[in-house]
Every structure is written in C-alpha cells, then in structure tokens.
Amino acid sequence: MAQLSVSKPVESTPKKPNGVQRFYKQIDLQLMVIPALILIFIFSYIPMYGILMAFQDYKIGRSFSSSPWVGFKHFSYFFHSPEFGMVMRNTIVISLLKFFIGFPAPILLALMLNEVRRMAFKRVVQTITYLPHFMSWVILGGLVSAMLAVDNGSINMLLQKLNFIGQPINFLSLPEYFWGILVTTNVWKEIGFGSIVYLAAIAGVDPNTYEAASIDGASRFKQIYLITLPSIMPVVVIFMILAIGNLLSAGFEDILILAANPAIRDVSDVLDTYVVRVGIDNYRYSYATAVGVFKAVVSVGLLTIANFIARRSGNSLW
C-alpha cells in the first residue's frame, strides 16, 4: 500500500506593523509629542510665510499681497555690497575658530572628569564649569569687560605685576585681540554644560570592557583611545553634524555685547549683527529677510553635506 505523505503547513512570517499600527501601539507616547509638534508648527512653520518679504519691497503697513515683487534684487544688493566680503570673512573665521576650539573642549573635559575618582572634587569642578552657562550674556559680558578694563582691570593688573606689559591695554578696542577674547569667552561659558552629554554617553560604556583592557595591560590613555572614544563616537558625530550646519551662526548676543566699540567692527561684524545693524535698524525688512534666507539655505546645504559624509561611518541624523 502506498504511504500517504502528509505535507507540513507552511509557516507564514509575521507581517511588520505599518505606520498606523505603530502609531496606535504607541498612542500614549504620541499624545505626549503632539503639543510639542503644535508649538513647532505655530512658531516655526507658520512664520515661514514671512520669507516672501525677501522677494518683495515690503513696507510697514502693507500686506504681503499688496507689496511689489522685486525678485532677487535684495540678494543682489547683498552680494554686491562693499561689506559682503568683510561680513562673510568674519562669520566664517569666527565660526571655524569656535568649531575647532569650542567643539572638542567639552569632549576633553568629559574625558578628564571621567578619570577623576574623588567624587567631591569632581562635583566641585562640574559645578564651577556648569555655572557660566546659566548666566546671561549681559552678565558675562559685563564680567569680561570688567576683567579687561584699562582702569583696575584684573587682567591688566596681573600682566603689569608679571612685567609682561608696561601700560594697560584696551583689549576690547583693539581688533587683533577680539577673536581670541570672543572664542575664549564662548568656551568658558559652554564647556561645562556641553560636557554633560558626553559624560552621559561615557556612563553607558560597559565597565567590564575597561576591566578586560586593564587585565590585558592597557594604560588609562589606551583605554580612553581604544574604548571610551569609540563608544561615544556616535554622539560626537551627531553633534558635529549639527555644529557644521550652524557654521554661519557665528554668534549674536556675545558679539553684540563684547563688540560694542565701533572701532573693531571690521573684525566683529557677522551676518546676524549685520542684519540687525543694516536691515532692522534702518527699517530694511526685505533686505534683512534676504540675508536671513541666504544664511538658512547655506546652513541647510552644509547640514546635508555633513550628514551625507557622516552616513558613510554609520552615524547620521537621517
């Protein structure tokens, strides 16, 4: 008699939930995000309608529909302005200085704090370095101005005591000192707060990895180079992408406060201060919007390029 073969039922692979199913599965989390999305839509996307001013000759009292269209006239004025080269040079140089000096500073501080074993000393250092971040630029600028003052300024007094200078130097009035003062002040203000993220990333590294490396004879520097840095590299790459996208944001409040002297405008005027000085103060709203649109377009391009390059390393924003 022929034996009857019983075929096994084919196991079907479970279907992946689609977007709608995932949304309802996480409905409690999605409801918490909705208020933030509404605020972003109201305050970030609806005002984008004002970009139309960059292509119009807008005046206060007129509506967008009644303002005459001028095309790229304001962009042409900006590109052919005699101050265009100076503003772009200052913006790029200050941004690059802040990037190459200010970006690695929190990483180095986080690595050093991670090696501190006395918790009391570690907390004191963290508190001292975090504190400037919570101070406004008005207060911090006043402190810097007082320290660099010609009369009874602590920096001038110290340099005179050490016989480095004979007469007090008016640091905030000399162009050759401005970039150094600006970058140093920014690092002082943000280094502590920026290190929080990297300390959190370092805390997530498996301690057993350090123990195995120590047994194999790896020194502390080798452990930092071979374990800590590769472990936090995804976080570093993400922040680096965001920093590159903001390269044209050289600063506004810090420059506006520290560069109050018109004598150093040739080295202190950047895109943001130029918009306020030439566009807003002179009621040239369309011109100011055109400069802002130019900055935004370039920033998006830099962000896209940086993300494309970082994607090859396996870490990217999208």
Short mmCIF file of the C-alpha atoms (twelve columns), coordinates in Angstrom:
data_MODEL
# 
_entry.id   MODEL 
# 
loop_
_atom_site.group_PDB 
_atom_site.id 
_atom_site.type_symbol 
_atom_site.label_atom_id 
_atom_site.label_alt_id 
_atom_site.label_comp_id 
_atom_site.label_asym_id 
_atom_site.label_seq_id 
_atom_site.Cartn_x 
_atom_site.Cartn_y 
_atom_site.Cartn_z 
_atom_site.pdbx_PDB_model_num 
ATOM 1   C CA . MET A 1   0.000  0.000   0.000  1 
ATOM 2   C CA . ALA A 2   1.257  3.411   -0.860 1 
ATOM 3   C CA . GLN A 3   2.015  5.569   2.083  1 
ATOM 4   C CA . LEU A 4   0.233  8.878   2.174  1 
ATOM 5   C CA . SER A 5   2.616  11.798  2.627  1 
ATOM 6   C CA . VAL A 6   1.380  14.460  4.948  1 
ATOM 7   C CA . SER A 7   2.636  17.898  3.971  1 
ATOM 8   C CA . LYS A 8   3.640  20.216  6.762  1 
ATOM 9   C CA . PRO A 9   1.838  23.508  6.903  1 
ATOM 10  C CA . VAL A 10  3.928  26.390  5.664  1 
ATOM 11  C CA . GLU A 11  4.694  28.796  8.458  1 
ATOM 12  C CA . SER A 12  3.840  32.329  7.462  1 
ATOM 13  C CA . THR A 13  6.192  35.090  8.505  1 
ATOM 14  C CA . PRO A 14  4.524  37.686  10.697 1 
ATOM 15  C CA . LYS A 15  3.806  40.932  8.942  1 
ATOM 16  C CA . LYS A 16  5.511  44.024  10.139 1 
ATOM 17  C CA . PRO A 17  3.116  46.597  11.529 1 
ATOM 18  C CA . ASN A 18  2.577  49.574  9.288  1 
ATOM 19  C CA . GLY A 19  2.833  53.199  10.342 1 
ATOM 20  C CA . VAL A 20  -0.780 53.453  11.509 1 
ATOM 21  C CA . GLN A 21  -0.493 50.310  13.628 1 
ATOM 22  C CA . ARG A 22  2.732  51.515  15.215 1 
ATOM 23  C CA . PHE A 23  1.071  54.862  15.953 1 
ATOM 24  C CA . TYR A 24  -1.845 53.254  17.804 1 
ATOM 25  C CA . LYS A 25  0.522  50.890  19.587 1 
ATOM 26  C CA . GLN A 26  2.394  53.901  20.979 1 
ATOM 27  C CA . ILE A 27  -0.628 56.158  21.340 1 
ATOM 28  C CA . ASP A 28  0.315  57.224  24.883 1 
ATOM 29  C CA . LEU A 29  3.742  58.410  23.746 1 
ATOM 30  C CA . GLN A 30  2.390  60.016  20.584 1 
ATOM 31  C CA . LEU A 31  -0.124 62.065  22.583 1 
ATOM 32  C CA . MET A 32  2.744  63.483  24.650 1 
ATOM 33  C CA . VAL A 33  4.532  64.606  21.454 1 
ATOM 34  C CA . ILE A 34  1.516  66.281  19.838 1 
ATOM 35  C CA . PRO A 35  1.628  69.507  21.964 1 
ATOM 36  C CA . ALA A 36  5.300  69.998  21.062 1 
ATOM 37  C CA . LEU A 37  4.518  69.456  17.368 1 
ATOM 38  C CA . ILE A 38  1.715  72.024  17.555 1 
ATOM 39  C CA . LEU A 39  4.064  74.593  19.117 1 
ATOM 40  C CA . ILE A 40  6.705  73.929  16.467 1 
ATOM 41  C CA . PHE A 41  4.101  74.303  13.715 1 
ATOM 42  C CA . ILE A 42  2.779  77.577  15.123 1 
ATOM 43  C CA . PHE A 43  6.070  79.264  15.948 1 
ATOM 44  C CA . SER A 44  8.401  77.715  13.349 1 
ATOM 45  C CA . TYR A 45  6.437  76.834  10.224 1 
ATOM 46  C CA . ILE A 46  3.638  79.408  10.036 1 
ATOM 47  C CA . PRO A 47  6.138  82.333  10.303 1 
ATOM 48  C CA . MET A 48  7.920  80.947  7.213  1 
ATOM 49  C CA . TYR A 49  5.281  82.827  5.252  1 
ATOM 50  C CA . GLY A 50  7.375  85.913  6.012  1 
ATOM 51  C CA . ILE A 51  10.123 84.618  3.707  1 
ATOM 52  C CA . LEU A 52  8.104  86.250  0.928  1 
ATOM 53  C CA . MET A 53  9.473  89.604  2.127  1 
ATOM 54  C CA . ALA A 54  12.883 88.650  0.720  1 
ATOM 55  C CA . PHE A 55  11.403 88.839  -2.793 1 
ATOM 56  C CA . GLN A 56  9.260  91.932  -2.197 1 
ATOM 57  C CA . ASP A 57  9.749  95.592  -1.406 1 
ATOM 58  C CA . TYR A 58  7.908  95.351  1.892  1 
ATOM 59  C CA . LYS A 59  6.967  98.391  3.957  1 
ATOM 60  C CA . ILE A 60  5.276  98.534  7.349  1 
ATOM 61  C CA . GLY A 61  1.538  98.955  6.953  1 
ATOM 62  C CA . ARG A 62  1.329  96.970  3.739  1 
ATOM 63  C CA . SER A 63  0.208  93.403  3.407  1 
ATOM 64  C CA . PHE A 64  2.232  90.792  1.598  1 
ATOM 65  C CA . SER A 65  -0.272 90.719  -1.241 1 
ATOM 66  C CA . SER A 66  -0.020 94.478  -1.845 1 
ATOM 67  C CA . SER A 67  3.795  94.665  -1.659 1 
ATOM 68  C CA . PRO A 68  5.509  94.861  -5.063 1 
ATOM 69  C CA . TRP A 69  7.598  91.896  -6.163 1 
ATOM 70  C CA . VAL A 70  11.254 92.672  -6.850 1 
ATOM 71  C CA . GLY A 71  12.643 89.174  -7.389 1 
ATOM 72  C CA . PHE A 72  16.265 88.732  -6.303 1 
ATOM 73  C CA . LYS A 73  17.012 92.449  -6.022 1 
ATOM 74  C CA . HIS A 74  17.809 92.345  -2.298 1 
ATOM 75  C CA . PHE A 75  20.043 89.306  -2.745 1 
ATOM 76  C CA . SER A 76  21.920 91.163  -5.491 1 
ATOM 77  C CA . TYR A 77  22.341 94.202  -3.234 1 
ATOM 78  C CA . PHE A 78  23.786 91.988  -0.500 1 
ATOM 79  C CA . PHE A 79  26.197 90.121  -2.785 1 
ATOM 80  C CA . HIS A 80  27.439 93.380  -4.327 1 
ATOM 81  C CA . SER A 81  27.578 95.264  -1.033 1 
ATOM 82  C CA . PRO A 82  31.060 96.573  -0.148 1 
ATOM 83  C CA . GLU A 83  30.629 94.960  3.297  1 
ATOM 84  C CA . PHE A 84  29.774 91.500  1.926  1 
ATOM 85  C CA . GLY A 85  33.370 90.241  1.885  1 
ATOM 86  C CA . MET A 86  34.118 91.568  5.360  1 
ATOM 87  C CA . VAL A 87  30.931 90.130  6.888  1 
ATOM 88  C CA . MET A 88  31.424 86.710  5.303  1 
ATOM 89  C CA . ARG A 89  35.092 86.602  6.319  1 
ATOM 90  C CA . ASN A 90  34.292 87.442  9.933  1 
ATOM 91  C CA . THR A 91  31.413 84.964  10.028 1 
ATOM 92  C CA . ILE A 92  33.437 82.080  8.606  1 
ATOM 93  C CA . VAL A 93  36.609 82.764  10.624 1 
ATOM 94  C CA . ILE A 94  34.781 83.172  13.951 1 
ATOM 95  C CA . SER A 95  32.627 80.105  13.271 1 
ATOM 96  C CA . LEU A 96  35.659 77.966  12.397 1 
ATOM 97  C CA . LEU A 97  37.527 79.150  15.486 1 
ATOM 98  C CA . LYS A 98  34.555 78.294  17.682 1 
ATOM 99  C CA . PHE A 99  34.228 74.928  15.946 1 
ATOM 100 C CA . PHE A 100 37.857 73.804  16.121 1 
ATOM 101 C CA . ILE A 101 38.396 75.123  19.662 1 
ATOM 102 C CA . GLY A 102 34.951 75.066  21.248 1 
ATOM 103 C CA . PHE A 103 33.720 71.735  19.848 1 
ATOM 104 C CA . PRO A 104 36.445 69.420  21.243 1 
ATOM 105 C CA . ALA A 105 36.686 71.313  24.562 1 
ATOM 106 C CA . PRO A 106 33.601 69.654  26.200 1 
ATOM 107 C CA . ILE A 107 34.800 66.243  24.997 1 
ATOM 108 C CA . LEU A 108 38.199 66.727  26.624 1 
ATOM 109 C CA . LEU A 109 36.588 67.991  29.841 1 
ATOM 110 C CA . ALA A 110 34.247 64.983  29.946 1 
ATOM 111 C CA . LEU A 111 37.161 62.578  29.427 1 
ATOM 112 C CA . MET A 112 39.153 64.224  32.217 1 
ATOM 113 C CA . LEU A 113 36.205 64.302  34.627 1 
ATOM 114 C CA . ASN A 114 35.549 60.642  33.931 1 
ATOM 115 C CA . GLU A 115 39.055 59.826  35.200 1 
ATOM 116 C CA . VAL A 116 38.551 61.682  38.492 1 
ATOM 117 C CA . ARG A 117 37.976 59.231  41.330 1 
ATOM 118 C CA . ARG A 118 37.292 61.679  44.165 1 
ATOM 119 C CA . MET A 119 33.589 62.423  43.786 1 
ATOM 120 C CA . ALA A 120 33.701 65.556  45.968 1 
ATOM 121 C CA . PHE A 121 36.368 67.161  43.775 1 
ATOM 122 C CA . LYS A 122 34.510 66.026  40.626 1 
ATOM 123 C CA . ARG A 123 31.265 67.663  41.774 1 
ATOM 124 C CA . VAL A 124 33.058 70.925  42.604 1 
ATOM 125 C CA . VAL A 125 34.674 71.050  39.152 1 
ATOM 126 C CA . GLN A 126 31.367 70.253  37.459 1 
ATOM 127 C CA . THR A 127 29.560 72.979  39.374 1 
ATOM 128 C CA . ILE A 128 32.212 75.574  38.566 1 
ATOM 129 C CA . THR A 129 32.243 74.703  34.868 1 
ATOM 130 C CA . TYR A 130 28.434 74.467  34.559 1 
ATOM 131 C CA . LEU A 131 27.706 77.795  36.257 1 
ATOM 132 C CA . PRO A 132 28.634 80.188  33.381 1 
ATOM 133 C CA . HIS A 133 26.111 78.519  31.075 1 
ATOM 134 C CA . PHE A 134 23.234 79.676  33.287 1 
ATOM 135 C CA . MET A 135 24.446 83.282  33.260 1 
ATOM 136 C CA . SER A 136 23.119 85.606  30.573 1 
ATOM 137 C CA . TRP A 137 25.492 87.178  28.079 1 
ATOM 138 C CA . VAL A 138 24.733 90.591  29.597 1 
ATOM 139 C CA . ILE A 139 26.158 89.474  32.958 1 
ATOM 140 C CA . LEU A 140 29.005 87.502  31.418 1 
ATOM 141 C CA . GLY A 141 29.867 90.342  29.053 1 
ATOM 142 C CA . GLY A 142 29.970 92.736  31.989 1 
ATOM 143 C CA . LEU A 143 32.350 90.417  33.842 1 
ATOM 144 C CA . VAL A 144 34.644 90.117  30.830 1 
ATOM 145 C CA . SER A 145 34.590 93.882  30.257 1 
ATOM 146 C CA . ALA A 146 35.436 94.490  33.915 1 
ATOM 147 C CA . MET A 147 38.284 91.980  33.819 1 
ATOM 148 C CA . LEU A 148 39.731 93.534  30.658 1 
ATOM 149 C CA . ALA A 149 39.178 97.164  31.698 1 
ATOM 150 C CA . VAL A 150 42.055 99.598  31.389 1 
ATOM 151 C CA . ASP A 151 41.424 101.063 34.838 1 
ATOM 152 C CA . ASN A 152 41.710 98.457  37.604 1 
ATOM 153 C CA . GLY A 153 41.053 95.551  35.246 1 
ATOM 154 C CA . SER A 154 42.297 92.293  36.781 1 
ATOM 155 C CA . ILE A 155 43.936 91.093  33.550 1 
ATOM 156 C CA . ASN A 156 45.885 94.320  33.042 1 
ATOM 157 C CA . MET A 157 46.881 94.414  36.705 1 
ATOM 158 C CA . LEU A 158 48.138 90.813  36.546 1 
ATOM 159 C CA . LEU A 159 50.131 91.416  33.352 1 
ATOM 160 C CA . GLN A 160 51.695 94.530  34.863 1 
ATOM 161 C CA . LYS A 161 52.610 92.680  38.057 1 
ATOM 162 C CA . LEU A 162 54.318 89.999  35.966 1 
ATOM 163 C CA . ASN A 163 56.124 92.701  33.934 1 
ATOM 164 C CA . PHE A 164 54.615 91.448  30.678 1 
ATOM 165 C CA . ILE A 165 53.321 94.917  29.768 1 
ATOM 166 C CA . GLY A 166 54.227 98.432  30.792 1 
ATOM 167 C CA . GLN A 167 50.980 100.275 30.172 1 
ATOM 168 C CA . PRO A 168 47.434 98.896  30.411 1 
ATOM 169 C CA . ILE A 169 45.987 97.584  27.133 1 
ATOM 170 C CA . ASN A 170 42.471 98.383  25.987 1 
ATOM 171 C CA . PHE A 171 41.762 94.836  24.799 1 
ATOM 172 C CA . LEU A 172 38.170 95.427  23.686 1 
ATOM 173 C CA . SER A 173 39.177 98.311  21.424 1 
ATOM 174 C CA . LEU A 174 41.979 96.555  19.513 1 
ATOM 175 C CA . PRO A 175 40.922 94.345  16.564 1 
ATOM 176 C CA . GLU A 176 43.840 91.912  16.970 1 
ATOM 177 C CA . TYR A 177 42.542 90.722  20.364 1 
ATOM 178 C CA . PHE A 178 38.819 90.437  19.625 1 
ATOM 179 C CA . TRP A 179 38.645 86.953  18.070 1 
ATOM 180 C CA . GLY A 180 40.705 85.439  20.883 1 
ATOM 181 C CA . ILE A 181 38.578 87.116  23.572 1 
ATOM 182 C CA . LEU A 182 35.328 86.051  21.875 1 
ATOM 183 C CA . VAL A 183 36.306 82.400  21.411 1 
ATOM 184 C CA . THR A 184 37.783 82.115  24.912 1 
ATOM 185 C CA . THR A 185 34.635 83.585  26.466 1 
ATOM 186 C CA . ASN A 186 32.422 81.189  24.498 1 
ATOM 187 C CA . VAL A 187 34.468 78.185  25.598 1 
ATOM 188 C CA . TRP A 188 34.336 79.385  29.194 1 
ATOM 189 C CA . LYS A 189 30.550 79.732  29.033 1 
ATOM 190 C CA . GLU A 190 29.630 76.480  27.267 1 
ATOM 191 C CA . ILE A 191 32.350 73.927  28.054 1 
ATOM 192 C CA . GLY A 192 30.766 72.664  31.277 1 
ATOM 193 C CA . PHE A 193 27.210 72.324  30.011 1 
ATOM 194 C CA . GLY A 194 28.364 70.729  26.764 1 
ATOM 195 C CA . SER A 195 30.260 68.041  28.652 1 
ATOM 196 C CA . ILE A 196 27.052 66.755  30.281 1 
ATOM 197 C CA . VAL A 197 26.000 64.863  27.161 1 
ATOM 198 C CA . TYR A 198 29.408 63.269  26.721 1 
ATOM 199 C CA . LEU A 199 29.574 62.277  30.395 1 
ATOM 200 C CA . ALA A 200 26.188 60.608  29.998 1 
ATOM 201 C CA . ALA A 201 27.450 58.743  26.936 1 
ATOM 202 C CA . ILE A 202 30.596 57.653  28.797 1 
ATOM 203 C CA . ALA A 203 28.465 56.407  31.694 1 
ATOM 204 C CA . GLY A 204 26.787 53.984  29.285 1 
ATOM 205 C CA . VAL A 205 30.051 52.189  28.453 1 
ATOM 206 C CA . ASP A 206 30.241 48.669  29.908 1 
ATOM 207 C CA . PRO A 207 32.682 48.706  32.889 1 
ATOM 208 C CA . ASN A 208 33.682 45.125  32.096 1 
ATOM 209 C CA . THR A 209 35.351 46.409  28.948 1 
ATOM 210 C CA . TYR A 210 37.691 48.577  30.993 1 
ATOM 211 C CA . GLU A 211 38.432 45.695  33.358 1 
ATOM 212 C CA . ALA A 212 39.327 43.397  30.462 1 
ATOM 213 C CA . ALA A 213 41.543 46.053  28.922 1 
ATOM 214 C CA . SER A 214 43.255 46.649  32.279 1 
ATOM 215 C CA . ILE A 215 43.949 42.928  32.662 1 
ATOM 216 C CA . ASP A 216 45.492 42.932  29.190 1 
ATOM 217 C CA . GLY A 217 47.856 45.671  30.320 1 
ATOM 218 C CA . ALA A 218 46.218 48.682  28.646 1 
ATOM 219 C CA . SER A 219 47.046 52.003  30.293 1 
ATOM 220 C CA . ARG A 220 44.417 54.641  31.067 1 
ATOM 221 C CA . PHE A 221 45.312 56.594  27.923 1 
ATOM 222 C CA . LYS A 222 44.950 53.468  25.789 1 
ATOM 223 C CA . GLN A 223 41.593 52.726  27.404 1 
ATOM 224 C CA . ILE A 224 40.410 56.224  26.560 1 
ATOM 225 C CA . TYR A 225 41.658 55.935  22.984 1 
ATOM 226 C CA . LEU A 226 40.515 52.357  22.311 1 
ATOM 227 C CA . ILE A 227 37.324 52.122  24.400 1 
ATOM 228 C CA . THR A 228 35.911 55.466  25.536 1 
ATOM 229 C CA . LEU A 229 36.302 57.481  22.336 1 
ATOM 230 C CA . PRO A 230 34.921 54.769  20.001 1 
ATOM 231 C CA . SER A 231 31.981 54.229  22.377 1 
ATOM 232 C CA . ILE A 232 30.930 57.877  22.377 1 
ATOM 233 C CA . MET A 233 31.756 58.452  18.697 1 
ATOM 234 C CA . PRO A 234 28.077 58.243  17.549 1 
ATOM 235 C CA . VAL A 235 27.203 61.105  19.906 1 
ATOM 236 C CA . VAL A 236 30.253 63.069  18.772 1 
ATOM 237 C CA . VAL A 237 29.318 62.626  15.102 1 
ATOM 238 C CA . ILE A 238 25.726 63.774  15.659 1 
ATOM 239 C CA . PHE A 239 26.849 66.925  17.453 1 
ATOM 240 C CA . MET A 240 29.498 67.517  14.811 1 
ATOM 241 C CA . ILE A 241 26.862 67.391  12.064 1 
ATOM 242 C CA . LEU A 242 24.740 69.942  13.925 1 
ATOM 243 C CA . ALA A 243 27.796 72.149  14.521 1 
ATOM 244 C CA . ILE A 244 28.712 72.096  10.821 1 
ATOM 245 C CA . GLY A 245 25.135 73.029  9.929  1 
ATOM 246 C CA . ASN A 246 25.462 76.081  12.197 1 
ATOM 247 C CA . LEU A 247 28.789 77.287  10.804 1 
ATOM 248 C CA . LEU A 248 27.215 80.529  9.567  1 
ATOM 249 C CA . SER A 249 25.810 81.190  13.052 1 
ATOM 250 C CA . ALA A 250 28.936 82.845  14.403 1 
ATOM 251 C CA . GLY A 251 27.038 84.367  17.303 1 
ATOM 252 C CA . PHE A 252 24.827 87.325  18.082 1 
ATOM 253 C CA . GLU A 253 24.454 88.155  21.769 1 
ATOM 254 C CA . ASP A 254 28.120 87.623  22.604 1 
ATOM 255 C CA . ILE A 255 29.331 89.725  19.662 1 
ATOM 256 C CA . LEU A 256 26.708 92.404  20.230 1 
ATOM 257 C CA . ILE A 257 27.854 92.826  23.846 1 
ATOM 258 C CA . LEU A 258 31.609 92.367  23.520 1 
ATOM 259 C CA . ALA A 259 31.901 94.347  20.273 1 
ATOM 260 C CA . ALA A 260 30.120 97.487  21.410 1 
ATOM 261 C CA . ASN A 261 33.071 99.604  20.232 1 
ATOM 262 C CA . PRO A 262 32.667 100.578 16.522 1 
ATOM 263 C CA . ALA A 263 36.467 100.605 16.214 1 
ATOM 264 C CA . ILE A 264 36.519 96.810  15.957 1 
ATOM 265 C CA . ARG A 265 33.568 96.463  13.566 1 
ATOM 266 C CA . ASP A 266 35.901 95.294  10.780 1 
ATOM 267 C CA . VAL A 267 36.583 92.083  12.729 1 
ATOM 268 C CA . SER A 268 33.324 91.734  14.685 1 
ATOM 269 C CA . ASP A 269 30.524 92.307  12.176 1 
ATOM 270 C CA . VAL A 270 28.952 88.937  11.259 1 
ATOM 271 C CA . LEU A 271 25.755 88.008  9.410  1 
ATOM 272 C CA . ASP A 272 23.481 88.234  12.460 1 
ATOM 273 C CA . THR A 273 24.791 91.599  13.649 1 
ATOM 274 C CA . TYR A 274 24.818 92.872  10.065 1 
ATOM 275 C CA . VAL A 275 21.127 92.008  9.705  1 
ATOM 276 C CA . VAL A 276 20.291 93.988  12.841 1 
ATOM 277 C CA . ARG A 277 22.536 96.944  12.035 1 
ATOM 278 C CA . VAL A 278 21.740 97.374  8.331  1 
ATOM 279 C CA . GLY A 279 18.386 95.677  7.981  1 
ATOM 280 C CA . ILE A 280 16.355 96.083  11.154 1 
ATOM 281 C CA . ASP A 281 17.745 99.401  12.437 1 
ATOM 282 C CA . ASN A 282 17.304 101.026 9.012  1 
ATOM 283 C CA . TYR A 283 13.803 99.530  8.514  1 
ATOM 284 C CA . ARG A 284 15.013 97.493  5.503  1 
ATOM 285 C CA . TYR A 285 12.984 94.440  6.434  1 
ATOM 286 C CA . SER A 286 13.052 92.864  2.989  1 
ATOM 287 C CA . TYR A 287 16.818 93.217  2.818  1 
ATOM 288 C CA . ALA A 288 17.240 91.698  6.281  1 
ATOM 289 C CA . THR A 289 14.966 88.792  5.315  1 
ATOM 290 C CA . ALA A 290 17.007 88.184  2.148  1 
ATOM 291 C CA . VAL A 291 20.221 87.925  4.174  1 
ATOM 292 C CA . GLY A 292 18.483 85.543  6.581  1 
ATOM 293 C CA . VAL A 293 17.228 83.366  3.708  1 
ATOM 294 C CA . PHE A 294 20.754 83.228  2.257  1 
ATOM 295 C CA . LYS A 295 22.117 82.103  5.607  1 
ATOM 296 C CA . ALA A 296 19.389 79.471  6.021  1 
ATOM 297 C CA . VAL A 297 19.919 77.997  2.546  1 
ATOM 298 C CA . VAL A 298 23.684 77.707  3.039  1 
ATOM 299 C CA . SER A 299 23.171 76.181  6.508  1 
ATOM 300 C CA . VAL A 300 20.804 73.532  5.136  1 
ATOM 301 C CA . GLY A 301 23.334 72.724  2.411  1 
ATOM 302 C CA . LEU A 302 26.158 72.346  4.931  1 
ATOM 303 C CA . LEU A 303 23.971 70.178  7.158  1 
ATOM 304 C CA . THR A 304 23.059 67.915  4.235  1 
ATOM 305 C CA . ILE A 305 26.672 67.534  3.111  1 
ATOM 306 C CA . ALA A 306 27.873 66.812  6.654  1 
ATOM 307 C CA . ASN A 307 25.125 64.226  7.147  1 
ATOM 308 C CA . PHE A 308 25.974 62.557  3.814  1 
ATOM 309 C CA . ILE A 309 29.649 62.283  4.763  1 
ATOM 310 C CA . ALA A 310 28.842 61.021  8.275  1 
ATOM 311 C CA . ARG A 311 26.475 58.394  6.890  1 
ATOM 312 C CA . ARG A 312 29.458 56.503  5.500  1 
ATOM 313 C CA . SER A 313 30.688 55.980  9.051  1 
ATOM 314 C CA . GLY A 314 27.324 54.544  10.055 1 
ATOM 315 C CA . ASN A 315 26.188 57.562  12.106 1 
ATOM 316 C CA . SER A 316 23.881 60.218  10.715 1 
ATOM 317 C CA . LEU A 317 20.791 62.243  11.516 1 
ATOM 318 C CA . TRP A 318 18.751 60.695  8.730  1 
# 
